[in-house]
Amino acid sequence: MLEFELFRIQVYPPPQLKLFENPKSPSQILREVIDSLPEAKLRRGMIWHVGNVAVIDNHSLYFRLGRITPSTREIYRNGKFEELTFEEAPYTHVLLDIDLELCAIAKKVKLGARTAPVARQLIRLLNKSEKNIEIQAEFEIRVINDPRDFLTHLQQAHTVSKFWVTFTKSNAWDADEDFYKPMQRLLSDTIGDQGKTEIEGPNLGRESLEELARSAASIGNDAGAILQPHPKSKKIRRSLKGSPAIYNTEEDISDDKTKEQMLKDIREVYNRVRHEQ
C-alpha cells in the first residue's frame, strides 16, 4: 500500500526581471524546474535527484524523488573476503498538480521515517537547481492539514472564546478572498514573511471561523481556538497542526491510467480540505 501525504508548494517569482524579459507564472516556473531534472548535493556524500518525469495531463506531472549514496557491502568471492562499493538510490513517488501547486509525496521508509523531511529536501533541491539559479525564484513547501477533527471540535463546542489563524506570503489563487488575500498583500507591502491574527469574544460565530480554518489548512498554515466543549467543562486548546492530509492506495503506480486516477483522488482529498463536502 502507498501512503501519500499532501503538501502545498509556493513559488515566488523573482522580484526583478532582466530588460525585455517576459514574466513567468509560478506554474511555468515550477514545470520548468522539475523538467530540468534537478540534482544537488544537500548533505555530504548524498546527492538528491528528480527523475522519471512524466506528463499525466496538461496540468500535472509524475516524477520520482530520491538520493544517491555511496555504500559498501562485504562479500566472499574466489576464496577471499572483499568489499564491494556501489551506489544506493532509494526513491519515492511524487504526483504534482502544477496549477494548484498541490504535491503528494509517497512515504518511503528508506528515505525517512516521516514524509515531511523528504518534502523539505525536495524544496531545497528545487531552490538549489541550476535551472532555478538561472530563474532566481523562491520555493517553499508546507504540510496540508486535514481540518475535520479541528472543525468538529469547533462546531460542537459550547463556546469558542478565542480563535487565531496564521498567514504567510502566498500566491495561492484559491485562498479566502475576504481575509487571507488582504493579509497576504499586507505581508507583501511590508516585506514580511508571516503573521498571525487573533479574535476574542464570549462566543465567536462558527461559520466564518470554519472558512478561515479551511483556507489556512489548504495553504499549509495553522489555525486554532480556545473552546469550552460543554457548559461545565474546562476550556481547552485545539489547532490544525499534527493532522496531515493523507491519501492511501493499494494500486500499482506503474500504470499511466492508475496515475491519472490517483491524481484525481488526491484532488478530491484536497477539495475536502478546502471546501465542505
C-alpha positions in Angstrom: 0.0 0.0 0.0 1.2 3.5 -0.8 0.6 6.3 1.7 0.7 9.8 0.1 1.0 12.9 2.3 -0.3 16.2 0.8 1.8 19.4 0.6 1.3 22.9 -0.9 4.3 24.2 -2.8 4.6 28.0 -3.0 6.5 29.6 -5.9 7.6 33.2 -5.6 8.9 34.6 -9.0 11.9 36.9 -8.9 11.0 40.5 -7.9 13.1 41.9 -10.7 13.4 40.8 -14.3 16.0 41.4 -16.9 15.3 44.0 -19.6 12.8 42.8 -22.2 12.2 39.5 -20.3 8.6 38.4 -20.0 7.5 37.4 -16.5 6.8 33.7 -15.9 3.9 32.4 -13.9 4.5 30.3 -10.8 3.2 27.2 -12.6 5.5 27.8 -15.5 8.5 28.2 -13.2 7.6 25.0 -11.3 7.2 23.0 -14.5 10.5 24.2 -16.0 12.5 23.5 -12.8 11.0 19.9 -12.5 11.5 19.2 -16.2 15.2 20.2 -15.8 15.7 17.0 -13.7 17.4 18.9 -10.8 20.1 17.4 -8.7 22.1 18.8 -5.8 24.4 17.6 -3.0 22.3 18.5 0.0 24.4 16.5 2.5 27.9 15.2 2.5 28.2 12.2 0.3 24.5 12.3 -0.6 23.1 13.7 -3.9 19.3 14.2 -4.3 17.7 13.8 -7.7 14.4 14.3 -9.6 13.9 11.7 -12.2 11.4 9.7 -14.3 9.4 12.9 -15.1 6.2 12.0 -16.9 3.2 14.2 -18.0 -0.1 13.0 -16.6 -2.2 15.7 -18.2 -1.8 19.4 -19.2 -1.8 20.4 -15.6 0.1 17.7 -13.8 3.3 15.6 -13.6 4.5 12.4 -12.1 8.2 12.1 -11.0 10.5 10.2 -8.7 12.5 11.9 -5.9 15.5 10.1 -4.4 19.0 10.2 -3.3 22.3 8.5 -4.3 24.5 7.4 -1.5 27.9 5.5 -1.8 27.7 2.2 0.1 30.0 -0.7 0.8 29.0 -4.4 1.0 31.2 -7.2 2.3 31.3 -10.2 0.1 33.1 -13.5 -0.3 34.5 -14.3 -3.7 37.1 -16.7 -5.1 38.4 -17.7 -1.6 38.7 -14.1 -0.5 36.7 -11.6 1.6 36.3 -8.4 -0.3 34.5 -5.1 -0.1 32.2 -4.2 -3.0 31.5 -0.5 -3.5 28.2 0.5 -5.1 25.6 3.3 -5.1 22.3 3.0 -3.3 19.4 5.0 -4.8 16.2 4.8 -2.8 13.4 6.9 -4.2 9.8 7.7 -3.8 6.8 8.7 -5.9 5.5 12.2 -6.3 2.3 13.5 -8.0 2.1 17.2 -8.7 -0.8 19.4 -9.8 1.1 22.3 -11.3 -1.7 24.8 -11.3 -2.8 24.2 -7.7 0.8 23.7 -6.7 -0.5 20.6 -4.9 2.1 18.0 -4.2 1.6 14.4 -3.0 4.6 12.5 -1.8 4.6 8.8 -1.0 6.0 7.7 2.3 9.3 5.7 1.9 11.0 4.4 5.0 14.3 4.1 3.2 14.3 7.9 2.7 12.9 8.8 6.1 10.6 7.7 8.9 8.4 10.7 8.1 7.4 12.3 4.8 7.7 16.0 5.8 11.6 15.9 5.9 11.6 14.4 2.4 9.4 17.2 1.2 11.8 19.7 2.7 14.6 18.1 0.7 12.6 18.4 -2.4 12.2 22.1 -1.9 15.9 22.5 -1.1 16.6 20.7 -4.4 14.3 23.0 -6.4 15.9 26.1 -4.8 19.5 24.9 -5.5 18.9 23.6 -9.0 20.8 25.0 -11.9 17.6 26.0 -13.6 16.4 28.0 -10.6 19.8 29.6 -10.2 19.0 31.0 -13.7 15.4 31.9 -12.9 16.0 33.1 -9.3 12.6 32.1 -8.0 12.0 31.0 -4.4 10.2 27.8 -3.5 8.6 26.9 -0.2 6.6 23.8 0.9 4.1 23.3 3.7 2.1 20.4 5.0 -1.6 20.4 4.2 -3.5 19.5 7.4 -6.8 17.7 7.5 -9.2 20.1 9.3 -12.0 17.7 10.0 -11.1 16.9 13.6 -10.5 20.5 14.5 -13.7 21.6 12.8 -15.7 19.0 14.7 -14.4 20.4 18.0 -15.2 23.9 16.8 -18.7 23.2 15.6 -19.7 21.1 18.7 -18.2 23.4 21.3 -20.5 25.1 23.8 -18.5 28.3 23.4 -15.4 29.5 21.4 -13.7 32.4 23.2 -10.6 32.8 21.1 -9.6 31.9 17.5 -6.3 32.5 15.7 -5.0 32.0 12.3 -1.5 32.3 10.8 -0.9 33.6 7.3 2.2 33.8 5.1 3.0 35.4 1.8 1.3 33.3 -0.8 0.3 33.0 -4.4 -2.5 30.5 -3.8 -5.3 31.7 -6.1 -8.0 29.8 -4.1 -7.2 31.4 -0.7 -10.0 33.2 1.2 -10.8 36.5 -0.6 -12.1 38.4 2.4 -9.4 37.8 4.9 -6.4 35.8 3.6 -5.6 37.7 0.4 -5.7 41.2 2.1 -3.4 39.9 4.9 -1.1 38.4 2.3 -1.0 41.7 0.5 -0.1 43.4 3.8 2.8 41.0 4.2 3.9 41.8 0.7 3.7 45.5 1.2 5.6 45.4 4.5 8.2 42.8 3.2 7.0 40.4 5.9 7.2 36.6 5.9 4.4 35.6 8.2 1.7 37.0 10.5 -0.9 35.9 13.0 -4.4 37.3 13.7 -6.4 36.6 16.9 -10.1 37.2 17.6 -11.6 37.1 21.1 -15.2 37.2 22.3 -17.6 35.5 24.7 -18.8 33.1 22.0 -17.5 33.5 18.4 -19.6 32.7 15.3 -18.6 29.4 13.8 -19.3 29.9 10.1 -16.6 32.5 9.3 -14.1 30.7 11.5 -14.6 27.4 9.6 -13.9 29.1 6.3 -10.7 30.7 7.7 -9.6 27.3 9.1 -10.2 25.5 5.8 -8.3 28.2 3.9 -5.4 28.0 6.4 -5.3 24.2 6.1 -5.3 24.2 2.3 -2.3 26.6 2.2 -0.3 24.9 4.9 -0.9 27.5 7.6 -2.3 27.0 11.1 -5.5 27.9 12.9 -6.6 27.2 16.4 -9.1 28.0 19.1 -9.7 28.2 22.8 -13.1 26.5 23.4 -15.3 25.0 26.0 -16.7 21.6 24.9 -19.6 21.6 27.5 -21.2 24.1 29.8 -19.4 22.8 32.9 -16.1 21.7 31.3 -12.8 23.5 31.4 -11.6 25.4 28.3 -9.3 23.6 26.0 -7.0 24.5 23.1 -7.2 22.8 19.7 -5.4 23.5 16.4 -4.9 22.2 12.9 -1.3 21.1 13.5 -0.4 17.4 13.6 -3.2 16.1 11.3 -1.7 15.8 7.8 -4.0 15.1 4.9 -3.3 11.6 3.7 -4.3 9.5 0.6 -3.9 5.8 0.7 -4.0 3.4 -2.2 -3.2 -0.2 -2.9 -3.0 0.4 -6.7 0.2 -0.2 -8.7 1.5 3.3 -9.7 3.5 1.9 -12.7 0.4 2.3 -15.0 -0.4 5.7 -16.6 -4.1 5.3 -16.2 -3.6 4.5 -12.5 -1.6 7.7 -12.1 -4.4 9.7 -13.6 -6.9 8.1 -11.1 -4.6 8.6 -8.2 -4.2 12.3 -9.1 -8.0 12.6 -9.4 -8.4 11.0 -5.9 -5.7 13.3 -4.4 -7.5 16.4 -5.8 -10.7 15.1 -4.1 -8.8 14.9 -0.8 -7.6 18.4 -1.3 -11.2 19.6 -2.2 -12.4 18.1 1.1 -9.8 20.1 2.9 -10.6 23.4 1.1 -14.4 23.1 0.8 -17.1 21.4 2.8 -18.5 18.3 1.1 
